[in-house]
């Protein structure tokens, strides 16, 4: 007897081919049969009028700490996400020494709010903690370049000494041995932004030996976009490593349209043998920490030194000047969006500011936006923001690229408790249904089958997941059932904590996690290991 039978659904395999009618039988966590099934099953789900797809793989996630707070992974699993790739943008949950832990306790809002006990050191330790508590979906981790650099060098803006470089290589090697899927960089965030191309290449060569990938939040997504994409391609070429350009976009009205050239660069690089792809989310606003608006030099020495500089009047004047004019090696975020397009999404010291833009709050408070920003960061360095700077046409241009896959750039949240606070970016709740509803059904930007490919088999192949991302016998039964006519996101920038509609069932490793919109609270996700995937 089969464990589960999905009866009479329209199967979208994940490979990009047209849908077809078939039953799916599941046994021991894997797909046992695809076709006409006459056997009995312990559980039979009527999939008539529903589309049966591989579970979505969120190739760009930041749920490293939120999964420790709420392992149900509700805002992701309800979108159809069955695997999250954490550790992006240069920041990972491991490795952690005492100094890095201390910095997180002062700067990471989730660690602060939930009082997370940072009782691990290595990537293996962190994986063991996830396994011990359980999690609703599968987790694959990248190791963050910024995290490694902070462990070895702190927040120092200088090249590493030879011994420090060797320590960073050893730390990277250890993380890969523990099962990480690659190295990520966040080249607008300290301390990643202090690294040279050569440093990133050297560390990527370590990852190459383990079959991993290099992902990058590139140095610039405004006027320096093309140079930044070129750097990522260069690292891929010199380290002989697959490259993933994170949340690919162009910011600032003067720069709109440049994605046509950056996508051509990706194609040209691929024609020359460099395995480079990108991911993106379907929104015209980005989101990050308010302190990332400050010039790189302000972050040297960590969060304590940052706060000291924010209290110094001369440093404030220098910050304001640099934020207005930029620096030779740094393009100010104000060059692509002004204070009126900068919305506070999380602020523990002034919750009444959440959902409002900084220009409006500053005018009401009779101070400049700079003074308001500096004062707020003194009280709370963990403040988060959303910034509107992108163009709808560019979003769709990137989405149409055959080399683009989908990532939320978000967290597993829930509309209650610590994770339900503030007004975070709606991508945390709506990315995948938004593409299927608005961009597939309404705008016809891409086909349903192509959207599913970008959400399943394409990221699976990029990561090296041999047994996920497709509806085929022998694959793990990470499967979702979608009401194609009604799937839609509900989360908005003003009311973000809203689940989507139309994701009727979600199965992870053959077990039903979402059933007709209700979470079964089953924790059967696995912590995936690249080395185990390679040997499988």
N, C-alpha and C positions, 0 to 999 in steps of 0.2 A: 504493500500500500504506500502511495506517495504521501508525503507530509502535507503539501499544499498543491492545489490545482487552480490555476487561473484560467477560467473557462471562457472561450469565445471572444477574446480581445483582439484589437487591431495592433499587431506587433510592430513596433519601430525598433529595429535591431540595434541602432546606435552606429551602424556603419555608413549611414547616409542613404541607403537604398529605400525605395518606397515601402510603405507599411503593407502588411499582409495579415490575413486572418489565421489564427492558430491558438491552440491551447498550450499552456506551459505547465509542466509538472516539476515539482521541487522535492528533493530528497536530501537529507543530511546537509542542509545549508547551500546546496548547489542546484543548478538547473539540470534536471535529469532528462527531460524530454521537451521537444518543441514540435508541435504538429497536432494531429488528432489523437486525443487521449481517451481511452475507454476504461482504464483502471479507476479504482476508487481512491479517494484521498481523505485524509483525516479532516482537512479543511478545504472546502471548495468555495472559491470566490467567483461570482458572476462578473466577468469583465466585459460583457456585451455593452457596446456603446462607449467603452473606455479604450484609451490607447495605452498599451503596455510598453514601457520604455526601461532601459537600464537606469539604475540610480545615478543621480547626478554627482559629479566629482568637483567639488569647489576647490579649484587649483590655487586660489589665493585667499586664504583665511587667516584670521588673527585670534582664533579661539583658544590659544594656549592656556590662558588663565580662566576664561569663562567656563570651559568644560569642567574645571575643578569645582566651580561654584554650583553649576547645574548641569549634570551629565546627560540630562534629557535632550539637550541640543535643540530646543524647541523651534527657534526661529529658522534654523537651517533644515531640520528634518521635515518640517511642514512645507518647505519649498520643494522637497524631493531630493535633497542632498543626502547621500548615503556615505560619502567619504569627504573629509575635510583635510586640506593640506595646510598645516599651521607652520609657524616660524618664518613668515614672510617679512619682507622689507628690512632685513638685517637684524630683526629682533626675534629671538627664540626663548623658550622657557628654560633652556639649558644650553651650555653649562653655566653654573652659577657659583661664583666665589662670594665671600662675605661682603666685599665692597659692592659688587653688582646687586646682591640682595638688598643692601642698605639703600642703594639708589632706587631700586624698584619700590621699596616701601615708602619712598617720598614722592615718586613721580608717576607711578602706575595707578590709575584710578580704581581699577578692579581689585588690585592687591590691597589698596588702602581701604576701600569700602567693605570688602568681604573679610579682611584680616587673614588673607591666605597664608598658611604656614609654609614658608619656602624651605621645606625640609628635604631638599634634594640637591645634588651637585651636578652629576653627569646626565647626559641624555638618557642613558639606561635607567637611572634612578627615576627620572621623570616619567618614562614609559611605564615603569613598574607601579608608580602611583596611579596613573590612569587605569591600568589593568586592575589594580586592587579595588578601586571604587566602581569600575564599570563605566561604560559610555554607550549612548544609544546608536552612534554611527561609527564608522571606521575612521581612523586617524593616521595620517602620514605626516611626518615632520621634516622640515628643513632646519639646518642649523644656521643661525644668523651671524653674518660677518661682524656686525656691530657688537653683538653679544660676546663673540670670541675676542674681539679687539679690547672691549671693556674689561674682560677678565685678565688680559695680559698687560695692557697699557693704560687702563683707565680711560679717561676722556682727554687724552693728550693730542694736540694738533701738531703732529710731527711724524716723520717716517719711523718705522720700527727699527730698532737695533737688530743686528744679526741674530742674537740670542732670542729676542722677542719674536722675530719672524719664525724661528724654529719652534718656539712655544706655540704660536698660533697654528702652525702646520700640524703639530702633534695633537692639539686640541681638536682641530678639524678632522684629523684621522680618527681620533677616538670616537667622535660623534658619528662618523660614517660607519665605523665598526659596530657601533651600538644600533645602527639601523636607519639613520637619517637618509633622506632621499636626495640631498644635495645641499648646496650653500646658497643663502640668499643675501642680498645687499640692499641697503636703503641709503642711497647716495645723496639724499638731502638731509638725512638725520645724523646727528653725532652719535657715536664716533665714526660711523661708516664714511661720512662725508670727508673725513680727514685722510682717507686712503687714496693712494695712487692707483692707476690702472695696473701697474706692475704688481703691486701688493695683491690685488684682487685676482690677477692672473696666476700668481704663484700658489695661492690658496686653492684656486679652481683646479690646478693641476693635481692637487692631492685628491680632490673629489673625483676627477676623471678616472683615477686608478680603481675606484669603487663602483664605477658605472653610474654616478649621480649626475645631477644637472646644476646649472647656475641660473638663479633667477635674480632679477634686478629691478628695484625701484630706481630708475636711472637718474642721473644727476640733474636733469632738467626736463620739464614737460611744457615749457613755454618757448621762448625765442631760441633756447639752446637745445631743442628737441633733437635735431638731426645729429649734432655732435655727440649727444648723449647716447643715441641709438648706435652710432658708429663705435663708441667705446664698448658697448655691450657685445657687438659683433666681433670686435677685435679680441676681446677676452675669449669668446667662443672659438675663434680661429686659432689663437695662440695656445690655448689650453686644451684644444680639441675636445670641447665639452658642449653638450646641448644647452642652448640659452633660451630662457623665457623672460620676455620683457613684460614687467608687471603693469597691470591696469593701464594699458596703452591709451594715450589721449593727448590732446593739445589744449593748452589753457591760454586764455587771453585773446580778445577779439582780433588784435593785430596779427595773431599767429594762426587763426582758424584756417583750415585747409592744408596745413603742413603734414597732416597724417597721410595724405596722398603720396608725399615724397618718402615719408618714413616707412610706409608699407611697401613701397617700391624697393627701398633699401633692404628690407627683410627678404623680399623675393630675390633680389640680386645676390644677396649673401647665400641664400639657399641654393641658387643656381651654381654657386662656387663651392658648395659642399658644407656650408656652415648650417647646422641644425638650429635655426632660430625661429621662434614663434612668439605669440603674445597672448595676453588675456585682457579682458575688459568687462566693465559692468554697464548697464543701460541707463545711466543717469548723466546729467550735465553738471553735477556738483561733486566735488571731492570732499574728503574729510580726513583730518589729522589733529594732532595736538596744537593748541595755541602757541606753545613755546617754539614750535617749528617755524613760526613766523620770524623769529629772531635770527640775527646773523650767526654764522657758525662759531665765531670766536667767543660768543657769550656762553657757550656750553662747555668750554674747556674746564676740566676739573670736576664735572658732574653737577648734580642739581643744587648742592649747597653753594657752590661757587656762582652758579647762575643766579640764585636768589640774592647773594651778596652784591653782584653787579647791578641787579635790578633796583637795589636800595641806594646805589651810588648815583648822584646827580650827573657827574661827568660821563659815566658809562651810559646813562640814559640818553644823554645828548648824542653820544656816538652811535648808540643803537638806532635812534630815530633817523639820524643822517644816513646811516647805511641802509635802513629799510626804505628810505625814500629814493636813494640813488643807486643802491646795489653795490657790489664789490667786483673786482676783476674776475674772481673765481666763484662768485655767488650772485645769482639772479634773485632779487627780492620777490617774495610772493605778492607784494603789493603791485608789482608790474603787470600782473595778470588779472587781479581782482581787487577792488578797493574795500574799505571798511564796511561800506553799505552792503556788500555782497559776502560778508563774513559773519556767519551766524553762530552764536554760542549754543552748543548742544549738551554740554555737561559742565556744571560749575557748582561744586559742593559748597562754596562760600556764599554764592548768590544764586540760588535756584530760580529766583524770579527773573533772571536774565536768560534762562534757557529758552531757545526758540526765537530770540531777538537778535538783530544785527548790532555790531559794535558801534557803528556810526550813530545809530539812534540812541543807544544807551549813553554814549558819551555826551551827546547833545543834551539829553535829559539831565545828566549829571553835571553839566556845565564844565566839562574837562575835555581835553583833546583825546582822540582815539588812542594815541600812543600812551598817554598817562593812564588812561583806563586799563589798557592792556598790561602795562608794567605793574600797576597796583594789583590787579587781579592775580597775576602770576606770582607775585610775592606771597599772597595768601594761599594760592593753590596752583602749583606747577602742573597739575594733571588736567587742566581745563581742555576740553575738546571743542572743535569747531567744524562747521560745514562751509565750503566756499563755492559759490557759483561763478564759473569761469569758462565753461565749455559750450560747444555748439552742437545742436541736435543733429545736424547733417554729418558732422565728423563722427559722432557716436555711431550712426548708421553705416558710415563708410568703413569704420573699423570692424563693425559687426559682420559686414559682408565678406571680409577677407577670409580666404580658406585657411589662413594661418592663425586665426583668432579663436581662442577658446574662452569659456566663461568663468569668471571668478567674482565673488562678492566683494572682496577687500573688506569683509566685515567679520562680525562676531556671532557666535551662537548665543542669542539672547532669549528673553521671555518677558511677557508684559506684567511681571510681578517681581517682588523682592529687589535685591541689589541690581539685577540685570534689567529691571523694568524702569530704571530711573532715567531722567533726562529726555532729550529729544534727538536720539542718534540718527544717523543717516538711514533712510528707508531701505537701502540695499541689504541691510541685515535681515530683513523680513521678506523682501519682494523681488530680488534679482531674477530668479529663474521664472516664476510665473509672469513677471513683467515682460520678459522676452517672448514667452509663449503666447501671452495674451495680446499685448500691445504691438509688438514688432513682428510677430508671425501672423496672428489672426487679423489684426486691424490694419497694420501698415504694410504687410506683405514684404517686409525688408528681406527676410530669408524664409525658406520653407521650414515646416515643422521638423522634417527629417534632418535637415542640415543643422537646425538649432539643437536637436538632441545629440547629434554627432559632436558638436562643439561642447556639449555639457557632459559627455560620457566617454566615448572611445578615444577622442583626441587627447584629453588630459590623461587618460589611462595609459595610452601609448607613450606620451611624453614622460610620464613618471616611471614607466617600466612595470606597470601593473598587468601581469599576464592574464589574470583570470577575472578581471572586472572591466566594466565599460561596454559590454556587448551582451545581447540576448542570444546565447548559444549553449548547447549542451556542454556540461563540464564547468561552466563559469559559475562563480559565486552568485547566489540569488539575491543580488542587490537590485531591486526592481520597484518601479513606481507605476501606478495606474492613474492616468490623467484624463479628466473630463475636458477634452480639447475645446469644446464649444464654450465652456464657462471659466476656464482657468484664467486667473487675473490677480494682480497684486492689489492689496488694499492699503499698504503702508504709504504714508505721505511724509513730507518734511515737517508738517505741523503736527501730525498724529502718526508717528512712526511705529508704535508698538501694536501693530495689527497683522494678524496672520492672513495669508492669501486664501483664495478659493480655488477649487478645482483639482487639487492634489488629493485624490480620494483614498489611495492606499500607498503605503511605503513599507517595503520589506528590506531588511538588512540581514544578510547571511541567512536568508530563508525564513526569518521570523517577522511577523507583522508588527510594525512599530506604530504606524498610523492606519487606523481602520475607520473609513467614512469620516475622516476629519478628527478623530479622537486618538490621543496618544495612549498607547497601551502601557507606557512606563517600563518597557522591556529594555534591558541594557545588554545587547549582544554584539555591539561594535567591537572591532579588533584594532589593536595598535599594530599597524603594518610596519614591515621591516624590509628595506630594499635588498639587503643581502639574502634574506630568505626568499624574496621574489626572484632574484637572479638564480638561486639554486633550485627553485621549484620546477 
